[in-house]
Amino acid sequence: MPAPSASAASSASSAGDRVLTVRQVRSSIGAKPKTRGTLRALGLRGVGQSNRLPDRPEIRGMLARVPHLVEVTEETR
């Protein structure tokens, strides 16, 4: 298996340096079970709770499911 190119390695490291701070701003009461599960998977258990997560496509996909319940702040390490 060939080694990854230098450009691929540099883009991966720059993406790994970004962190998303996710804060729950609305309640999940009345939300669908799948939506509540997404919040739990993001590490949020209630309004006002926040969690720092790596900026990865999987996390971005979860955030796309619950934009009405969370507030996202991007940071660079």
Backbone atoms as SQL, in Angstrom:
CREATE TABLE atoms (id INTEGER PRIMARY KEY, chain TEXT, resi INTEGER, resn TEXT, atom TEXT, x REAL, y REAL, z REAL);
INSERT INTO atoms VALUES
  (1, 'A', 1, 'MET', 'N', 0.846, -1.168, 0.000),
  (2, 'A', 1, 'MET', 'CA', 0.000, 0.000, 0.000),
  (3, 'A', 1, 'MET', 'C', 0.896, 1.237, 0.000),
  (4, 'A', 2, 'PRO', 'N', 0.672, 2.190, -0.918),
  (5, 'A', 2, 'PRO', 'CA', 1.528, 3.375, -0.979),
  (6, 'A', 2, 'PRO', 'C', 1.270, 4.314, 0.187),
  (7, 'A', 3, 'ALA', 'N', 2.306, 5.040, 0.547),
  (8, 'A', 3, 'ALA', 'CA', 2.184, 6.021, 1.634),
  (9, 'A', 3, 'ALA', 'C', 1.382, 7.215, 1.149),
  (10, 'A', 4, 'PRO', 'N', 0.619, 7.875, 2.038),
  (11, 'A', 4, 'PRO', 'CA', -0.158, 9.048, 1.623),
  (12, 'A', 4, 'PRO', 'C', 0.781, 10.170, 1.195),
  (13, 'A', 5, 'SER', 'N', 0.316, 10.955, 0.238),
  (14, 'A', 5, 'SER', 'CA', 1.135, 12.058, -0.255),
  (15, 'A', 5, 'SER', 'C', 1.260, 13.142, 0.810),
  (16, 'A', 6, 'ALA', 'N', 2.226, 14.012, 0.639),
  (17, 'A', 6, 'ALA', 'CA', 2.471, 15.077, 1.612),
  (18, 'A', 6, 'ALA', 'C', 1.291, 16.038, 1.674),
  (19, 'A', 7, 'SER', 'N', 0.650, 16.303, 0.517),
  (20, 'A', 7, 'SER', 'CA', -0.484, 17.232, 0.517),
  (21, 'A', 7, 'SER', 'C', -1.668, 16.640, 1.274),
  (22, 'A', 8, 'ALA', 'N', -1.888, 15.330, 1.150),
  (23, 'A', 8, 'ALA', 'CA', -2.981, 14.688, 1.878),
  (24, 'A', 8, 'ALA', 'C', -2.716, 14.720, 3.377),
  (25, 'A', 9, 'ALA', 'N', -1.472, 14.508, 3.757),
  (26, 'A', 9, 'ALA', 'CA', -1.122, 14.517, 5.175),
  (27, 'A', 9, 'ALA', 'C', -1.266, 15.915, 5.761),
  (28, 'A', 10, 'SER', 'N', -0.902, 16.947, 5.011),
  (29, 'A', 10, 'SER', 'CA', -1.002, 18.307, 5.537),
  (30, 'A', 10, 'SER', 'C', -2.452, 18.742, 5.656),
  (31, 'A', 11, 'SER', 'N', -3.314, 18.331, 4.713),
  (32, 'A', 11, 'SER', 'CA', -4.718, 18.711, 4.811),
  (33, 'A', 11, 'SER', 'C', -5.388, 17.977, 5.971),
  (34, 'A', 12, 'ALA', 'N', -4.963, 16.740, 6.227),
  (35, 'A', 12, 'ALA', 'CA', -5.534, 15.990, 7.345),
  (36, 'A', 12, 'ALA', 'C', -5.125, 16.609, 8.671),
  (37, 'A', 13, 'SER', 'N', -3.886, 17.067, 8.769),
  (38, 'A', 13, 'SER', 'CA', -3.443, 17.652, 10.029),
  (39, 'A', 13, 'SER', 'C', -4.100, 19.005, 10.265),
  (40, 'A', 14, 'SER', 'N', -4.358, 19.782, 9.205),
  (41, 'A', 14, 'SER', 'CA', -5.012, 21.075, 9.395),
  (42, 'A', 14, 'SER', 'C', -6.472, 20.874, 9.793),
  (43, 'A', 15, 'ALA', 'N', -7.126, 19.830, 9.259),
  (44, 'A', 15, 'ALA', 'CA', -8.502, 19.546, 9.646),
  (45, 'A', 15, 'ALA', 'C', -8.552, 19.049, 11.086),
  (46, 'A', 16, 'GLY', 'N', -7.516, 18.321, 11.518),
  (47, 'A', 16, 'GLY', 'CA', -7.472, 17.809, 12.877),
  (48, 'A', 16, 'GLY', 'C', -7.213, 18.898, 13.895),
  (49, 'A', 17, 'ASP', 'N', -6.710, 20.034, 13.445),
  (50, 'A', 17, 'ASP', 'CA', -6.424, 21.132, 14.352),
  (51, 'A', 17, 'ASP', 'C', -7.667, 21.954, 14.674),
  (52, 'A', 18, 'ARG', 'N', -8.712, 21.772, 13.903),
  (53, 'A', 18, 'ARG', 'CA', -9.937, 22.538, 14.144),
  (54, 'A', 18, 'ARG', 'C', -10.817, 21.814, 15.151),
  (55, 'A', 19, 'VAL', 'N', -11.437, 22.602, 16.008),
  (56, 'A', 19, 'VAL', 'CA', -12.303, 22.054, 17.050),
  (57, 'A', 19, 'VAL', 'C', -13.632, 22.797, 16.983),
  (58, 'A', 20, 'LEU', 'N', -14.717, 22.070, 17.170),
  (59, 'A', 20, 'LEU', 'CA', -16.045, 22.669, 17.212),
  (60, 'A', 20, 'LEU', 'C', -16.537, 22.644, 18.648),
  (61, 'A', 21, 'THR', 'N', -16.982, 23.785, 19.131),
  (62, 'A', 21, 'THR', 'CA', -17.635, 23.837, 20.428),
  (63, 'A', 21, 'THR', 'C', -19.128, 23.851, 20.151),
  (64, 'A', 22, 'VAL', 'N', -19.814, 22.836, 20.628),
  (65, 'A', 22, 'VAL', 'CA', -21.241, 22.679, 20.380),
  (66, 'A', 22, 'VAL', 'C', -21.979, 22.896, 21.692),
  (67, 'A', 23, 'ARG', 'N', -22.978, 23.790, 21.676),
  (68, 'A', 23, 'ARG', 'CA', -23.760, 24.072, 22.878),
  (69, 'A', 23, 'ARG', 'C', -25.229, 23.874, 22.563),
  (70, 'A', 24, 'GLN', 'N', -25.917, 23.144, 23.415),
  (71, 'A', 24, 'GLN', 'CA', -27.345, 22.920, 23.227),
  (72, 'A', 24, 'GLN', 'C', -28.094, 24.149, 23.705),
  (73, 'A', 25, 'VAL', 'N', -28.913, 24.735, 22.825),
  (74, 'A', 25, 'VAL', 'CA', -29.623, 25.966, 23.169),
  (75, 'A', 25, 'VAL', 'C', -31.135, 25.770, 23.266),
  (76, 'A', 26, 'ARG', 'N', -31.636, 24.636, 22.791),
  (77, 'A', 26, 'ARG', 'CA', -33.065, 24.351, 22.902),
  (78, 'A', 26, 'ARG', 'C', -33.262, 22.930, 23.402),
  (79, 'A', 27, 'SER', 'N', -34.387, 22.708, 24.029),
  (80, 'A', 27, 'SER', 'CA', -34.687, 21.413, 24.614),
  (81, 'A', 27, 'SER', 'C', -35.034, 20.379, 23.550),
  (82, 'A', 28, 'SER', 'N', -34.745, 19.127, 23.862),
  (83, 'A', 28, 'SER', 'CA', -35.099, 18.039, 22.953),
  (84, 'A', 28, 'SER', 'C', -36.456, 17.427, 23.308),
  (85, 'A', 29, 'ILE', 'N', -37.146, 18.001, 24.280),
  (86, 'A', 29, 'ILE', 'CA', -38.482, 17.518, 24.618),
  (87, 'A', 29, 'ILE', 'C', -39.382, 17.730, 23.412),
  (88, 'A', 30, 'GLY', 'N', -40.072, 16.708, 23.018),
  (89, 'A', 30, 'GLY', 'CA', -40.957, 16.789, 21.861),
  (90, 'A', 30, 'GLY', 'C', -40.256, 16.475, 20.551),
  (91, 'A', 31, 'ALA', 'N', -38.953, 16.304, 20.589),
  (92, 'A', 31, 'ALA', 'CA', -38.207, 15.966, 19.371),
  (93, 'A', 31, 'ALA', 'C', -38.324, 14.466, 19.102),
  (94, 'A', 32, 'LYS', 'N', -38.059, 14.095, 17.872),
  (95, 'A', 32, 'LYS', 'CA', -38.105, 12.683, 17.512),
  (96, 'A', 32, 'LYS', 'C', -36.985, 11.929, 18.220),
  (97, 'A', 33, 'PRO', 'N', -37.178, 10.653, 18.490),
  (98, 'A', 33, 'PRO', 'CA', -36.151, 9.863, 19.180),
  (99, 'A', 33, 'PRO', 'C', -34.797, 9.872, 18.468),
  (100, 'A', 34, 'LYS', 'N', -34.798, 9.877, 17.151),
  (101, 'A', 34, 'LYS', 'CA', -33.541, 9.893, 16.409),
  (102, 'A', 34, 'LYS', 'C', -32.793, 11.214, 16.646),
  (103, 'A', 35, 'THR', 'N', -33.526, 12.307, 16.756),
  (104, 'A', 35, 'THR', 'CA', -32.927, 13.612, 17.031),
  (105, 'A', 35, 'THR', 'C', -32.323, 13.635, 18.428),
  (106, 'A', 36, 'ARG', 'N', -33.041, 13.084, 19.400),
  (107, 'A', 36, 'ARG', 'CA', -32.526, 13.017, 20.774),
  (108, 'A', 36, 'ARG', 'C', -31.277, 12.149, 20.841),
  (109, 'A', 37, 'GLY', 'N', -31.272, 11.065, 20.075),
  (110, 'A', 37, 'GLY', 'CA', -30.102, 10.203, 20.030),
  (111, 'A', 37, 'GLY', 'C', -28.894, 10.906, 19.437),
  (112, 'A', 38, 'THR', 'N', -29.130, 11.748, 18.457),
  (113, 'A', 38, 'THR', 'CA', -28.042, 12.516, 17.855),
  (114, 'A', 38, 'THR', 'C', -27.439, 13.472, 18.876),
  (115, 'A', 39, 'LEU', 'N', -28.288, 14.127, 19.652),
  (116, 'A', 39, 'LEU', 'CA', -27.777, 15.027, 20.701),
  (117, 'A', 39, 'LEU', 'C', -26.947, 14.260, 21.714),
  (118, 'A', 40, 'ARG', 'N', -27.412, 13.091, 22.097),
  (119, 'A', 40, 'ARG', 'CA', -26.657, 12.274, 23.062),
  (120, 'A', 40, 'ARG', 'C', -25.317, 11.840, 22.472),
  (121, 'A', 41, 'ALA', 'N', -25.314, 11.506, 21.182),
  (122, 'A', 41, 'ALA', 'CA', -24.081, 11.095, 20.522),
  (123, 'A', 41, 'ALA', 'C', -23.085, 12.256, 20.444),
  (124, 'A', 42, 'LEU', 'N', -23.596, 13.472, 20.414),
  (125, 'A', 42, 'LEU', 'CA', -22.736, 14.660, 20.423),
  (126, 'A', 42, 'LEU', 'C', -22.252, 14.990, 21.832),
  (127, 'A', 43, 'GLY', 'N', -22.756, 14.264, 22.824),
  (128, 'A', 43, 'GLY', 'CA', -22.324, 14.484, 24.202),
  (129, 'A', 43, 'GLY', 'C', -23.111, 15.553, 24.920),
  (130, 'A', 44, 'LEU', 'N', -24.318, 15.855, 24.422),
  (131, 'A', 44, 'LEU', 'CA', -25.152, 16.898, 25.031),
  (132, 'A', 44, 'LEU', 'C', -26.312, 16.244, 25.762),
  (133, 'A', 45, 'ARG', 'N', -26.513, 16.646, 27.012),
  (134, 'A', 45, 'ARG', 'CA', -27.555, 16.025, 27.819),
  (135, 'A', 45, 'ARG', 'C', -28.655, 16.991, 28.217),
  (136, 'A', 46, 'GLY', 'N', -28.448, 18.289, 28.025),
  (137, 'A', 46, 'GLY', 'CA', -29.475, 19.245, 28.405),
  (138, 'A', 46, 'GLY', 'C', -29.131, 20.638, 27.910),
  (139, 'A', 47, 'VAL', 'N', -30.102, 21.513, 28.013),
  (140, 'A', 47, 'VAL', 'CA', -29.921, 22.889, 27.571),
  (141, 'A', 47, 'VAL', 'C', -28.797, 23.539, 28.373),
  (142, 'A', 48, 'GLY', 'N', -27.911, 24.231, 27.680),
  (143, 'A', 48, 'GLY', 'CA', -26.794, 24.902, 28.329),
  (144, 'A', 48, 'GLY', 'C', -25.534, 24.068, 28.357),
  (145, 'A', 49, 'GLN', 'N', -25.633, 22.771, 28.107),
  (146, 'A', 49, 'GLN', 'CA', -24.450, 21.912, 28.096),
  (147, 'A', 49, 'GLN', 'C', -23.664, 22.158, 26.825),
  (148, 'A', 50, 'SER', 'N', -22.341, 22.027, 26.915),
  (149, 'A', 50, 'SER', 'CA', -21.508, 22.184, 25.731),
  (150, 'A', 50, 'SER', 'C', -20.465, 21.078, 25.692),
  (151, 'A', 51, 'ASN', 'N', -19.921, 20.884, 24.503),
  (152, 'A', 51, 'ASN', 'CA', -18.917, 19.854, 24.308),
  (153, 'A', 51, 'ASN', 'C', -17.996, 20.296, 23.183),
  (154, 'A', 52, 'ARG', 'N', -16.711, 19.984, 23.321),
  (155, 'A', 52, 'ARG', 'CA', -15.727, 20.288, 22.282),
  (156, 'A', 52, 'ARG', 'C', -15.488, 19.018, 21.490),
  (157, 'A', 53, 'LEU', 'N', -15.659, 19.107, 20.161),
  (158, 'A', 53, 'LEU', 'CA', -15.543, 17.944, 19.291),
  (159, 'A', 53, 'LEU', 'C', -14.615, 18.259, 18.128),
  (160, 'A', 54, 'PRO', 'N', -13.940, 17.249, 17.590),
  (161, 'A', 54, 'PRO', 'CA', -13.082, 17.489, 16.418),
  (162, 'A', 54, 'PRO', 'C', -13.935, 17.819, 15.197),
  (163, 'A', 55, 'ASP', 'N', -13.396, 18.638, 14.319),
  (164, 'A', 55, 'ASP', 'CA', -14.104, 19.021, 13.100),
  (165, 'A', 55, 'ASP', 'C', -13.896, 17.929, 12.052),
  (166, 'A', 56, 'ARG', 'N', -14.828, 16.971, 12.034),
  (167, 'A', 56, 'ARG', 'CA', -14.766, 15.846, 11.108),
  (168, 'A', 56, 'ARG', 'C', -16.094, 15.736, 10.372),
  (169, 'A', 57, 'PRO', 'N', -16.101, 15.105, 9.212),
  (170, 'A', 57, 'PRO', 'CA', -17.352, 14.974, 8.445),
  (171, 'A', 57, 'PRO', 'C', -18.469, 14.277, 9.226),
  (172, 'A', 58, 'GLU', 'N', -18.116, 13.299, 10.073),
  (173, 'A', 58, 'GLU', 'CA', -19.145, 12.580, 10.829),
  (174, 'A', 58, 'GLU', 'C', -19.839, 13.529, 11.810),
  (175, 'A', 59, 'ILE', 'N', -19.052, 14.374, 12.448),
  (176, 'A', 59, 'ILE', 'CA', -19.606, 15.328, 13.412),
  (177, 'A', 59, 'ILE', 'C', -20.441, 16.364, 12.677),
  (178, 'A', 60, 'ARG', 'N', -19.946, 16.853, 11.537),
  (179, 'A', 60, 'ARG', 'CA', -20.691, 17.836, 10.743),
  (180, 'A', 60, 'ARG', 'C', -22.035, 17.264, 10.298),
  (181, 'A', 61, 'GLY', 'N', -22.063, 15.989, 9.958),
  (182, 'A', 61, 'GLY', 'CA', -23.315, 15.351, 9.563),
  (183, 'A', 61, 'GLY', 'C', -24.312, 15.295, 10.709),
  (184, 'A', 62, 'MET', 'N', -23.820, 14.994, 11.905),
  (185, 'A', 62, 'MET', 'CA', -24.708, 14.973, 13.072),
  (186, 'A', 62, 'MET', 'C', -25.240, 16.374, 13.357),
  (187, 'A', 63, 'LEU', 'N', -24.381, 17.379, 13.221),
  (188, 'A', 63, 'LEU', 'CA', -24.808, 18.755, 13.469),
  (189, 'A', 63, 'LEU', 'C', -25.837, 19.211, 12.436),
  (190, 'A', 64, 'ALA', 'N', -25.753, 18.688, 11.230),
  (191, 'A', 64, 'ALA', 'CA', -26.714, 19.041, 10.186),
  (192, 'A', 64, 'ALA', 'C', -28.115, 18.534, 10.516),
  (193, 'A', 65, 'ARG', 'N', -28.211, 17.501, 11.359),
  (194, 'A', 65, 'ARG', 'CA', -29.514, 16.957, 11.761),
  (195, 'A', 65, 'ARG', 'C', -30.190, 17.783, 12.853),
  (196, 'A', 66, 'VAL', 'N', -29.398, 18.536, 13.624),
  (197, 'A', 66, 'VAL', 'CA', -29.969, 19.239, 14.776),
  (198, 'A', 66, 'VAL', 'C', -29.598, 20.736, 14.821),
  (199, 'A', 67, 'PRO', 'N', -29.589, 21.445, 13.681),
  (200, 'A', 67, 'PRO', 'CA', -29.153, 22.846, 13.722),
  (201, 'A', 67, 'PRO', 'C', -30.093, 23.739, 14.518),
  (202, 'A', 68, 'HIS', 'N', -31.348, 23.321, 14.659),
  (203, 'A', 68, 'HIS', 'CA', -32.340, 24.119, 15.388),
  (204, 'A', 68, 'HIS', 'C', -32.211, 23.970, 16.904),
  (205, 'A', 69, 'LEU', 'N', -31.381, 23.035, 17.366),
  (206, 'A', 69, 'LEU', 'CA', -31.239, 22.794, 18.800),
  (207, 'A', 69, 'LEU', 'C', -29.874, 23.179, 19.356),
  (208, 'A', 70, 'VAL', 'N', -28.900, 23.431, 18.473),
  (209, 'A', 70, 'VAL', 'CA', -27.531, 23.674, 18.931),
  (210, 'A', 70, 'VAL', 'C', -26.963, 24.958, 18.345),
  (211, 'A', 71, 'GLU', 'N', -25.895, 25.413, 18.998),
  (212, 'A', 71, 'GLU', 'CA', -25.112, 26.548, 18.521),
  (213, 'A', 71, 'GLU', 'C', -23.677, 26.055, 18.378),
  (214, 'A', 72, 'VAL', 'N', -23.064, 26.320, 17.232),
  (215, 'A', 72, 'VAL', 'CA', -21.734, 25.796, 16.936),
  (216, 'A', 72, 'VAL', 'C', -20.742, 26.950, 16.803),
  (217, 'A', 73, 'THR', 'N', -19.597, 26.816, 17.464),
  (218, 'A', 73, 'THR', 'CA', -18.505, 27.783, 17.350),
  (219, 'A', 73, 'THR', 'C', -17.271, 27.032, 16.888),
  (220, 'A', 74, 'GLU', 'N', -16.620, 27.547, 15.843),
  (221, 'A', 74, 'GLU', 'CA', -15.396, 26.911, 15.324),
  (222, 'A', 74, 'GLU', 'C', -14.189, 27.544, 15.964),
  (223, 'A', 75, 'GLU', 'N', -13.224, 26.710, 16.324),
  (224, 'A', 75, 'GLU', 'CA', -11.981, 27.178, 16.925),
  (225, 'A', 75, 'GLU', 'C', -10.814, 26.485, 16.245),
  (226, 'A', 76, 'THR', 'N', -9.645, 27.112, 16.301),
  (227, 'A', 76, 'THR', 'CA', -8.422, 26.476, 15.812),
  (228, 'A', 76, 'THR', 'C', -7.475, 26.336, 16.980),
  (229, 'A', 77, 'ARG', 'N', -6.909, 25.148, 17.129),
  (230, 'A', 77, 'ARG', 'CA', -6.005, 24.898, 18.254),
  (231, 'A', 77, 'ARG', 'C', -4.737, 25.655, 18.095);
